[in-house]
């Protein structure tokens, strides 16, 4: 069983610093105003590190990561 993580951005908290898509471009992108957008809402082990790095670097803590059970993916 491989670990999968659900990825979300709380758009009420996001202020558009852009650290998410700078640090994890495989998981996040930006919209026309520079706010983060999720590219991949469920990441496997190969992108878990990127997603965690971005979440840890977000000044507003707007990135939400949720460990998923095997049957949720």
PDB file of N, CA, C and O in Angstrom, chain B, residues numbered from 101:
ATOM      1  N   UNK B 101       0.849  -1.179   0.000  1.00  0.00           N
ATOM      2  CA  UNK B 101       0.000   0.000   0.000  1.00  0.00           C
ATOM      3  C   UNK B 101       0.895   1.243   0.000  1.00  0.00           C
ATOM      4  O   UNK B 101       1.813   1.361   0.812  1.00  0.00           O
ATOM      5  N   UNK B 102       0.617   2.154  -0.912  1.00  0.00           N
ATOM      6  CA  UNK B 102       1.414   3.380  -0.969  1.00  0.00           C
ATOM      7  C   UNK B 102       0.621   4.550  -0.390  1.00  0.00           C
ATOM      8  O   UNK B 102      -0.600   4.637  -0.528  1.00  0.00           O
ATOM      9  N   UNK B 103       1.356   5.433   0.255  1.00  0.00           N
ATOM     10  CA  UNK B 103       0.746   6.594   0.882  1.00  0.00           C
ATOM     11  C   UNK B 103       0.263   7.582  -0.169  1.00  0.00           C
ATOM     12  O   UNK B 103       0.990   7.911  -1.106  1.00  0.00           O
ATOM     13  N   UNK B 104      -0.946   8.042  -0.007  1.00  0.00           N
ATOM     14  CA  UNK B 104      -1.486   9.093  -0.869  1.00  0.00           C
ATOM     15  C   UNK B 104      -1.988  10.218   0.023  1.00  0.00           C
ATOM     16  O   UNK B 104      -2.491   9.990   1.123  1.00  0.00           O
ATOM     17  N   UNK B 105      -1.838  11.431  -0.479  1.00  0.00           N
ATOM     18  CA  UNK B 105      -2.239  12.609   0.273  1.00  0.00           C
ATOM     19  C   UNK B 105      -3.169  13.460  -0.568  1.00  0.00           C
ATOM     20  O   UNK B 105      -2.894  13.724  -1.738  1.00  0.00           O
ATOM     21  N   UNK B 106      -4.276  13.891   0.034  1.00  0.00           N
ATOM     22  CA  UNK B 106      -5.184  14.831  -0.604  1.00  0.00           C
ATOM     23  C   UNK B 106      -4.656  16.244  -0.411  1.00  0.00           C
ATOM     24  O   UNK B 106      -4.175  16.591   0.668  1.00  0.00           O
ATOM     25  N   UNK B 107      -4.744  17.052  -1.447  1.00  0.00           N
ATOM     26  CA  UNK B 107      -4.203  18.411  -1.424  1.00  0.00           C
ATOM     27  C   UNK B 107      -5.323  19.400  -1.740  1.00  0.00           C
ATOM     28  O   UNK B 107      -6.060  19.231  -2.712  1.00  0.00           O
ATOM     29  N   UNK B 108      -5.438  20.428  -0.912  1.00  0.00           N
ATOM     30  CA  UNK B 108      -6.410  21.500  -1.137  1.00  0.00           C
ATOM     31  C   UNK B 108      -5.781  22.836  -0.778  1.00  0.00           C
ATOM     32  O   UNK B 108      -4.806  22.891  -0.029  1.00  0.00           O
ATOM     33  N   UNK B 109      -6.338  23.905  -1.312  1.00  0.00           N
ATOM     34  CA  UNK B 109      -5.972  25.255  -0.904  1.00  0.00           C
ATOM     35  C   UNK B 109      -7.223  25.912  -0.342  1.00  0.00           C
ATOM     36  O   UNK B 109      -8.280  25.905  -0.973  1.00  0.00           O
ATOM     37  N   UNK B 110      -7.092  26.472   0.838  1.00  0.00           N
ATOM     38  CA  UNK B 110      -8.183  27.245   1.427  1.00  0.00           C
ATOM     39  C   UNK B 110      -8.105  28.645   0.813  1.00  0.00           C
ATOM     40  O   UNK B 110      -7.266  29.455   1.205  1.00  0.00           O
ATOM     41  N   UNK B 111      -8.968  28.917  -0.131  1.00  0.00           N
ATOM     42  CA  UNK B 111      -8.910  30.172  -0.877  1.00  0.00           C
ATOM     43  C   UNK B 111      -9.305  31.389  -0.029  1.00  0.00           C
ATOM     44  O   UNK B 111      -9.040  32.527  -0.413  1.00  0.00           O
ATOM     45  N   UNK B 112      -9.932  31.147   1.110  1.00  0.00           N
ATOM     46  CA  UNK B 112     -10.222  32.253   2.028  1.00  0.00           C
ATOM     47  C   UNK B 112      -8.949  32.722   2.735  1.00  0.00           C
ATOM     48  O   UNK B 112      -8.860  33.871   3.167  1.00  0.00           O
ATOM     49  N   UNK B 113      -7.975  31.834   2.848  1.00  0.00           N
ATOM     50  CA  UNK B 113      -6.712  32.171   3.516  1.00  0.00           C
ATOM     51  C   UNK B 113      -5.615  32.601   2.546  1.00  0.00           C
ATOM     52  O   UNK B 113      -4.749  33.396   2.913  1.00  0.00           O
ATOM     53  N   UNK B 114      -5.638  32.096   1.332  1.00  0.00           N
ATOM     54  CA  UNK B 114      -4.576  32.360   0.357  1.00  0.00           C
ATOM     55  C   UNK B 114      -4.529  33.848  -0.007  1.00  0.00           C
ATOM     56  O   UNK B 114      -5.551  34.454  -0.329  1.00  0.00           O
ATOM     57  N   UNK B 115      -3.322  34.422   0.050  1.00  0.00           N
ATOM     58  CA  UNK B 115      -3.148  35.826  -0.342  1.00  0.00           C
ATOM     59  C   UNK B 115      -2.237  35.977  -1.559  1.00  0.00           C
ATOM     60  O   UNK B 115      -1.886  37.096  -1.932  1.00  0.00           O
ATOM     61  N   UNK B 116      -1.853  34.866  -2.176  1.00  0.00           N
ATOM     62  CA  UNK B 116      -1.122  34.928  -3.434  1.00  0.00           C
ATOM     63  C   UNK B 116       0.381  35.127  -3.343  1.00  0.00           C
ATOM     64  O   UNK B 116       0.976  35.726  -4.239  1.00  0.00           O
ATOM     65  N   UNK B 117       1.005  34.640  -2.285  1.00  0.00           N
ATOM     66  CA  UNK B 117       2.462  34.750  -2.191  1.00  0.00           C
ATOM     67  C   UNK B 117       3.167  33.928  -3.276  1.00  0.00           C
ATOM     68  O   UNK B 117       4.261  34.288  -3.710  1.00  0.00           O
ATOM     69  N   UNK B 118       2.559  32.850  -3.707  1.00  0.00           N
ATOM     70  CA  UNK B 118       3.104  32.045  -4.796  1.00  0.00           C
ATOM     71  C   UNK B 118       4.138  31.022  -4.402  1.00  0.00           C
ATOM     72  O   UNK B 118       4.748  30.401  -5.272  1.00  0.00           O
ATOM     73  N   UNK B 119       4.350  30.831  -3.141  1.00  0.00           N
ATOM     74  CA  UNK B 119       5.352  29.850  -2.715  1.00  0.00           C
ATOM     75  C   UNK B 119       4.954  28.437  -3.104  1.00  0.00           C
ATOM     76  O   UNK B 119       5.817  27.613  -3.406  1.00  0.00           O
ATOM     77  N   UNK B 120       3.676  28.150  -3.102  1.00  0.00           N
ATOM     78  CA  UNK B 120       3.224  26.792  -3.429  1.00  0.00           C
ATOM     79  C   UNK B 120       3.648  26.393  -4.844  1.00  0.00           C
ATOM     80  O   UNK B 120       4.243  25.332  -5.038  1.00  0.00           O
ATOM     81  N   UNK B 121       3.346  27.231  -5.822  1.00  0.00           N
ATOM     82  CA  UNK B 121       3.695  26.852  -7.189  1.00  0.00           C
ATOM     83  C   UNK B 121       5.161  27.076  -7.513  1.00  0.00           C
ATOM     84  O   UNK B 121       5.664  26.501  -8.479  1.00  0.00           O
ATOM     85  N   UNK B 122       5.863  27.895  -6.736  1.00  0.00           N
ATOM     86  CA  UNK B 122       7.312  28.013  -6.901  1.00  0.00           C
ATOM     87  C   UNK B 122       8.027  26.771  -6.387  1.00  0.00           C
ATOM     88  O   UNK B 122       8.969  26.287  -7.014  1.00  0.00           O
ATOM     89  N   UNK B 123       7.576  26.253  -5.240  1.00  0.00           N
ATOM     90  CA  UNK B 123       8.235  25.111  -4.608  1.00  0.00           C
ATOM     91  C   UNK B 123       7.725  23.758  -5.079  1.00  0.00           C
ATOM     92  O   UNK B 123       8.453  22.768  -5.003  1.00  0.00           O
ATOM     93  N   UNK B 124       6.502  23.696  -5.559  1.00  0.00           N
ATOM     94  CA  UNK B 124       5.910  22.421  -5.972  1.00  0.00           C
ATOM     95  C   UNK B 124       5.136  22.596  -7.282  1.00  0.00           C
ATOM     96  O   UNK B 124       3.913  22.455  -7.305  1.00  0.00           O
ATOM     97  N   UNK B 125       5.849  22.903  -8.376  1.00  0.00           N
ATOM     98  CA  UNK B 125       5.168  23.169  -9.644  1.00  0.00           C
ATOM     99  C   UNK B 125       4.458  21.964 -10.257  1.00  0.00           C
ATOM    100  O   UNK B 125       3.637  22.120 -11.161  1.00  0.00           O
ATOM    101  N   UNK B 126       4.767  20.774  -9.773  1.00  0.00           N
ATOM    102  CA  UNK B 126       4.054  19.584 -10.260  1.00  0.00           C
ATOM    103  C   UNK B 126       2.696  19.428  -9.594  1.00  0.00           C
ATOM    104  O   UNK B 126       1.833  18.702 -10.088  1.00  0.00           O
ATOM    105  N   UNK B 127       2.509  20.117  -8.464  1.00  0.00           N
ATOM    106  CA  UNK B 127       1.272  19.976  -7.691  1.00  0.00           C
ATOM    107  C   UNK B 127       0.390  21.221  -7.790  1.00  0.00           C
ATOM    108  O   UNK B 127      -0.836  21.120  -7.768  1.00  0.00           O
ATOM    109  N   UNK B 128       1.024  22.403  -7.901  1.00  0.00           N
ATOM    110  CA  UNK B 128       0.286  23.668  -7.895  1.00  0.00           C
ATOM    111  C   UNK B 128       0.612  24.522  -9.111  1.00  0.00           C
ATOM    112  O   UNK B 128       1.671  24.388  -9.725  1.00  0.00           O
ATOM    113  N   UNK B 129      -0.314  25.393  -9.438  1.00  0.00           N
ATOM    114  CA  UNK B 129      -0.111  26.418 -10.456  1.00  0.00           C
ATOM    115  C   UNK B 129      -0.741  27.700  -9.918  1.00  0.00           C
ATOM    116  O   UNK B 129      -1.222  27.740  -8.786  1.00  0.00           O
ATOM    117  N   UNK B 130      -0.730  28.739 -10.738  1.00  0.00           N
ATOM    118  CA  UNK B 130      -1.369  29.981 -10.303  1.00  0.00           C
ATOM    119  C   UNK B 130      -2.507  30.332 -11.248  1.00  0.00           C
ATOM    120  O   UNK B 130      -2.550  29.880 -12.392  1.00  0.00           O
ATOM    121  N   UNK B 131      -3.425  31.144 -10.747  1.00  0.00           N
ATOM    122  CA  UNK B 131      -4.503  31.634 -11.591  1.00  0.00           C
ATOM    123  C   UNK B 131      -4.094  32.979 -12.188  1.00  0.00           C
ATOM    124  O   UNK B 131      -2.956  33.413 -12.013  1.00  0.00           O
ATOM    125  N   UNK B 132      -4.994  33.627 -12.875  1.00  0.00           N
ATOM    126  CA  UNK B 132      -4.683  34.886 -13.562  1.00  0.00           C
ATOM    127  C   UNK B 132      -4.330  36.028 -12.599  1.00  0.00           C
ATOM    128  O   UNK B 132      -3.775  37.043 -13.019  1.00  0.00           O
ATOM    129  N   UNK B 133      -4.649  35.864 -11.321  1.00  0.00           N
ATOM    130  CA  UNK B 133      -4.332  36.897 -10.325  1.00  0.00           C
ATOM    131  C   UNK B 133      -3.135  36.518  -9.455  1.00  0.00           C
ATOM    132  O   UNK B 133      -2.768  37.273  -8.555  1.00  0.00           O
ATOM    133  N   UNK B 134      -2.521  35.362  -9.707  1.00  0.00           N
ATOM    134  CA  UNK B 134      -1.363  34.933  -8.948  1.00  0.00           C
ATOM    135  C   UNK B 134      -1.656  34.089  -7.724  1.00  0.00           C
ATOM    136  O   UNK B 134      -0.749  33.771  -6.955  1.00  0.00           O
ATOM    137  N   UNK B 135      -2.914  33.723  -7.537  1.00  0.00           N
ATOM    138  CA  UNK B 135      -3.286  32.879  -6.408  1.00  0.00           C
ATOM    139  C   UNK B 135      -3.055  31.414  -6.754  1.00  0.00           C
ATOM    140  O   UNK B 135      -3.223  31.000  -7.901  1.00  0.00           O
ATOM    141  N   UNK B 136      -2.667  30.636  -5.749  1.00  0.00           N
ATOM    142  CA  UNK B 136      -2.393  29.225  -5.958  1.00  0.00           C
ATOM    143  C   UNK B 136      -3.625  28.431  -6.336  1.00  0.00           C
ATOM    144  O   UNK B 136      -4.733  28.690  -5.865  1.00  0.00           O
ATOM    145  N   UNK B 137      -3.398  27.452  -7.204  1.00  0.00           N
ATOM    146  CA  UNK B 137      -4.430  26.514  -7.630  1.00  0.00           C
ATOM    147  C   UNK B 137      -3.835  25.108  -7.599  1.00  0.00           C
ATOM    148  O   UNK B 137      -2.662  24.924  -7.925  1.00  0.00           O
ATOM    149  N   UNK B 138      -4.623  24.133  -7.214  1.00  0.00           N
ATOM    150  CA  UNK B 138      -4.162  22.755  -7.150  1.00  0.00           C
ATOM    151  C   UNK B 138      -4.243  22.127  -8.541  1.00  0.00           C
ATOM    152  O   UNK B 138      -5.287  22.159  -9.191  1.00  0.00           O
ATOM    153  N   UNK B 139      -3.131  21.559  -8.980  1.00  0.00           N
ATOM    154  CA  UNK B 139      -3.115  20.810 -10.242  1.00  0.00           C
ATOM    155  C   UNK B 139      -3.493  19.348 -10.024  1.00  0.00           C
ATOM    156  O   UNK B 139      -4.215  18.753 -10.824  1.00  0.00           O
ATOM    157  N   UNK B 140      -2.995  18.785  -8.930  1.00  0.00           N
ATOM    158  CA  UNK B 140      -3.219  17.371  -8.626  1.00  0.00           C
ATOM    159  C   UNK B 140      -3.769  17.287  -7.206  1.00  0.00           C
ATOM    160  O   UNK B 140      -3.061  17.585  -6.244  1.00  0.00           O
ATOM    161  N   UNK B 141      -5.020  16.886  -7.077  1.00  0.00           N
ATOM    162  CA  UNK B 141      -5.660  16.895  -5.755  1.00  0.00           C
ATOM    163  C   UNK B 141      -5.328  15.666  -4.914  1.00  0.00           C
ATOM    164  O   UNK B 141      -5.538  15.675  -3.701  1.00  0.00           O
ATOM    165  N   UNK B 142      -4.816  14.618  -5.537  1.00  0.00           N
ATOM    166  CA  UNK B 142      -4.359  13.445  -4.797  1.00  0.00           C
ATOM    167  C   UNK B 142      -2.966  13.113  -5.306  1.00  0.00           C
ATOM    168  O   UNK B 142      -2.782  12.772  -6.474  1.00  0.00           O
ATOM    169  N   UNK B 143      -1.986  13.219  -4.413  1.00  0.00           N
ATOM    170  CA  UNK B 143      -0.613  12.952  -4.812  1.00  0.00           C
ATOM    171  C   UNK B 143      -0.131  11.651  -4.191  1.00  0.00           C
ATOM    172  O   UNK B 143      -0.494  11.295  -3.071  1.00  0.00           O
ATOM    173  N   UNK B 144       0.691  10.961  -4.950  1.00  0.00           N
ATOM    174  CA  UNK B 144       1.309   9.735  -4.473  1.00  0.00           C
ATOM    175  C   UNK B 144       2.661  10.032  -3.852  1.00  0.00           C
ATOM    176  O   UNK B 144       3.033  11.193  -3.684  1.00  0.00           O
ATOM    177  N   UNK B 145       3.390   8.988  -3.513  1.00  0.00           N
ATOM    178  CA  UNK B 145       4.658   9.153  -2.806  1.00  0.00           C
ATOM    179  C   UNK B 145       5.689   9.988  -3.567  1.00  0.00           C
ATOM    180  O   UNK B 145       6.535  10.635  -2.950  1.00  0.00           O
ATOM    181  N   UNK B 146       5.629   9.979  -4.872  1.00  0.00           N
ATOM    182  CA  UNK B 146       6.609  10.715  -5.678  1.00  0.00           C
ATOM    183  C   UNK B 146       6.462  12.236  -5.560  1.00  0.00           C
ATOM    184  O   UNK B 146       7.416  12.968  -5.823  1.00  0.00           O
ATOM    185  N   UNK B 147       5.278  12.717  -5.167  1.00  0.00           N
ATOM    186  CA  UNK B 147       5.048  14.163  -5.030  1.00  0.00           C
ATOM    187  C   UNK B 147       4.715  14.599  -3.604  1.00  0.00           C
ATOM    188  O   UNK B 147       4.483  15.782  -3.351  1.00  0.00           O
ATOM    189  N   UNK B 148       4.691  13.658  -2.688  1.00  0.00           N
ATOM    190  CA  UNK B 148       4.359  13.980  -1.299  1.00  0.00           C
ATOM    191  C   UNK B 148       5.343  14.987  -0.710  1.00  0.00           C
ATOM    192  O   UNK B 148       4.931  15.915  -0.013  1.00  0.00           O
ATOM    193  N   UNK B 149       6.622  14.818  -0.978  1.00  0.00           N
ATOM    194  CA  UNK B 149       7.628  15.734  -0.459  1.00  0.00           C
ATOM    195  C   UNK B 149       7.425  17.154  -0.948  1.00  0.00           C
ATOM    196  O   UNK B 149       7.519  18.105  -0.172  1.00  0.00           O
ATOM    197  N   UNK B 150       7.143  17.299  -2.256  1.00  0.00           N
ATOM    198  CA  UNK B 150       6.875  18.632  -2.817  1.00  0.00           C
ATOM    199  C   UNK B 150       5.671  19.270  -2.151  1.00  0.00           C
ATOM    200  O   UNK B 150       5.713  20.441  -1.774  1.00  0.00           O
ATOM    201  N   UNK B 151       4.593  18.505  -2.003  1.00  0.00           N
ATOM    202  CA  UNK B 151       3.369  19.040  -1.399  1.00  0.00           C
ATOM    203  C   UNK B 151       3.618  19.468   0.043  1.00  0.00           C
ATOM    204  O   UNK B 151       3.127  20.512   0.472  1.00  0.00           O
ATOM    205  N   UNK B 152       4.368  18.679   0.785  1.00  0.00           N
ATOM    206  CA  UNK B 152       4.662  19.018   2.187  1.00  0.00           C
ATOM    207  C   UNK B 152       5.556  20.249   2.280  1.00  0.00           C
ATOM    208  O   UNK B 152       5.368  21.090   3.159  1.00  0.00           O
ATOM    209  N   UNK B 153       6.526  20.357   1.377  1.00  0.00           N
ATOM    210  CA  UNK B 153       7.399  21.533   1.366  1.00  0.00           C
ATOM    211  C   UNK B 153       6.590  22.795   1.120  1.00  0.00           C
ATOM    212  O   UNK B 153       6.772  23.799   1.810  1.00  0.00           O
ATOM    213  N   UNK B 154       5.699  22.747   0.142  1.00  0.00           N
ATOM    214  CA  UNK B 154       4.857  23.906  -0.172  1.00  0.00           C
ATOM    215  C   UNK B 154       3.952  24.261   1.002  1.00  0.00           C
ATOM    216  O   UNK B 154       3.802  25.434   1.343  1.00  0.00           O
ATOM    217  N   UNK B 155       3.351  23.252   1.617  1.00  0.00           N
ATOM    218  CA  UNK B 155       2.462  23.505   2.758  1.00  0.00           C
ATOM    219  C   UNK B 155       3.231  24.147   3.909  1.00  0.00           C
ATOM    220  O   UNK B 155       2.722  25.058   4.562  1.00  0.00           O
ATOM    221  N   UNK B 156       4.434  23.684   4.157  1.00  0.00           N
ATOM    222  CA  UNK B 156       5.234  24.234   5.232  1.00  0.00           C
ATOM    223  C   UNK B 156       5.717  25.648   4.970  1.00  0.00           C
ATOM    224  O   UNK B 156       5.991  26.393   5.911  1.00  0.00           O
ATOM    225  N   UNK B 157       5.826  26.028   3.697  1.00  0.00           N
ATOM    226  CA  UNK B 157       6.320  27.352   3.326  1.00  0.00           C
ATOM    227  C   UNK B 157       5.211  28.387   3.163  1.00  0.00           C
ATOM    228  O   UNK B 157       5.497  29.574   3.006  1.00  0.00           O
ATOM    229  N   UNK B 158       3.970  27.963   3.199  1.00  0.00           N
ATOM    230  CA  UNK B 158       2.851  28.893   3.007  1.00  0.00           C
ATOM    231  C   UNK B 158       2.678  29.763   4.253  1.00  0.00           C
ATOM    232  O   UNK B 158       2.386  29.245   5.331  1.00  0.00           O
ATOM    233  N   UNK B 159       2.857  31.089   4.115  1.00  0.00           N
ATOM    234  CA  UNK B 159       2.764  31.973   5.282  1.00  0.00           C
ATOM    235  C   UNK B 159       1.382  31.972   5.945  1.00  0.00           C
ATOM    236  O   UNK B 159       1.274  32.180   7.154  1.00  0.00           O
ATOM    237  N   UNK B 160       0.339  31.741   5.168  1.00  0.00           N
ATOM    238  CA  UNK B 160      -1.024  31.757   5.709  1.00  0.00           C
ATOM    239  C   UNK B 160      -1.513  30.376   6.117  1.00  0.00           C
ATOM    240  O   UNK B 160      -2.616  30.236   6.645  1.00  0.00           O
ATOM    241  N   UNK B 161      -0.695  29.357   5.874  1.00  0.00           N
ATOM    242  CA  UNK B 161      -1.105  27.970   6.132  1.00  0.00           C
ATOM    243  C   UNK B 161      -2.390  27.637   5.378  1.00  0.00           C
ATOM    244  O   UNK B 161      -3.298  26.998   5.911  1.00  0.00           O
ATOM    245  N   UNK B 162      -2.442  28.081   4.134  1.00  0.00           N
ATOM    246  CA  UNK B 162      -3.639  27.888   3.314  1.00  0.00           C
ATOM    247  C   UNK B 162      -3.664  26.536   2.602  1.00  0.00           C
ATOM    248  O   UNK B 162      -4.689  26.152   2.038  1.00  0.00           O
ATOM    249  N   UNK B 163      -2.545  25.816   2.625  1.00  0.00           N
ATOM    250  CA  UNK B 163      -2.493  24.515   1.971  1.00  0.00           C
ATOM    251  C   UNK B 163      -2.864  23.435   2.984  1.00  0.00           C
ATOM    252  O   UNK B 163      -2.261  23.331   4.052  1.00  0.00           O
ATOM    253  N   UNK B 164      -3.852  22.648   2.632  1.00  0.00           N
ATOM    254  CA  UNK B 164      -4.350  21.592   3.506  1.00  0.00           C
ATOM    255  C   UNK B 164      -3.951  20.244   2.923  1.00  0.00           C
ATOM    256  O   UNK B 164      -4.261  19.942   1.771  1.00  0.00           O
ATOM    257  N   UNK B 165      -3.272  19.445   3.710  1.00  0.00           N
ATOM    258  CA  UNK B 165      -2.877  18.099   3.310  1.00  0.00           C
ATOM    259  C   UNK B 165      -3.601  17.102   4.194  1.00  0.00           C
ATOM    260  O   UNK B 165      -3.690  17.275   5.409  1.00  0.00           O
ATOM    261  N   UNK B 166      -4.116  16.054   3.562  1.00  0.00           N
ATOM    262  CA  UNK B 166      -4.876  15.056   4.315  1.00  0.00           C
ATOM    263  C   UNK B 166      -4.418  13.662   3.879  1.00  0.00           C
ATOM    264  O   UNK B 166      -4.486  13.302   2.704  1.00  0.00           O
ATOM    265  N   UNK B 167      -3.959  12.908   4.844  1.00  0.00           N
ATOM    266  CA  UNK B 167      -3.573  11.528   4.553  1.00  0.00           C
ATOM    267  C   UNK B 167      -4.842  10.744   4.189  1.00  0.00           C
ATOM    268  O   UNK B 167      -5.841  10.799   4.905  1.00  0.00           O
ATOM    269  N   UNK B 168      -4.788  10.029   3.089  1.00  0.00           N
ATOM    270  CA  UNK B 168      -5.956   9.310   2.600  1.00  0.00           C
ATOM    271  C   UNK B 168      -5.828   7.825   2.884  1.00  0.00           C
ATOM    272  O   UNK B 168      -4.741   7.254   2.796  1.00  0.00           O
ATOM    273  N   UNK B 169      -6.934   7.214   3.221  1.00  0.00           N
ATOM    274  CA  UNK B 169      -6.982   5.762   3.353  1.00  0.00           C
ATOM    275  C   UNK B 169      -6.865   5.154   1.960  1.00  0.00           C
ATOM    276  O   UNK B 169      -7.158   5.818   0.966  1.00  0.00           O
ATOM    277  N   UNK B 170      -6.450   3.930   1.885  1.00  0.00           N
ATOM    278  CA  UNK B 170      -6.222   3.272   0.595  1.00  0.00           C
ATOM    279  C   UNK B 170      -7.462   3.295  -0.301  1.00  0.00           C
ATOM    280  O   UNK B 170      -7.338   3.384  -1.523  1.00  0.00           O
ATOM    281  N   UNK B 171      -8.659   3.216   0.296  1.00  0.00           N
ATOM    282  CA  UNK B 171      -9.875   3.178  -0.509  1.00  0.00           C
ATOM    283  C   UNK B 171     -10.382   4.560  -0.903  1.00  0.00           C
ATOM    284  O   UNK B 171     -11.377   4.651  -1.622  1.00  0.00           O
ATOM    285  N   UNK B 172      -9.736   5.646  -0.459  1.00  0.00           N
ATOM    286  CA  UNK B 172     -10.160   7.014  -0.813  1.00  0.00           C
ATOM    287  C   UNK B 172      -9.544   7.499  -2.109  1.00  0.00           C
ATOM    288  O   UNK B 172      -9.980   8.515  -2.649  1.00  0.00           O
ATOM    289  N   UNK B 173      -8.562   6.815  -2.614  1.00  0.00           N
ATOM    290  CA  UNK B 173      -7.889   7.283  -3.826  1.00  0.00           C
ATOM    291  C   UNK B 173      -8.583   6.707  -5.011  1.00  0.00           C
ATOM    292  O   UNK B 173      -8.185   6.967  -6.147  1.00  0.00           O
TER     293      UNK B 173
END
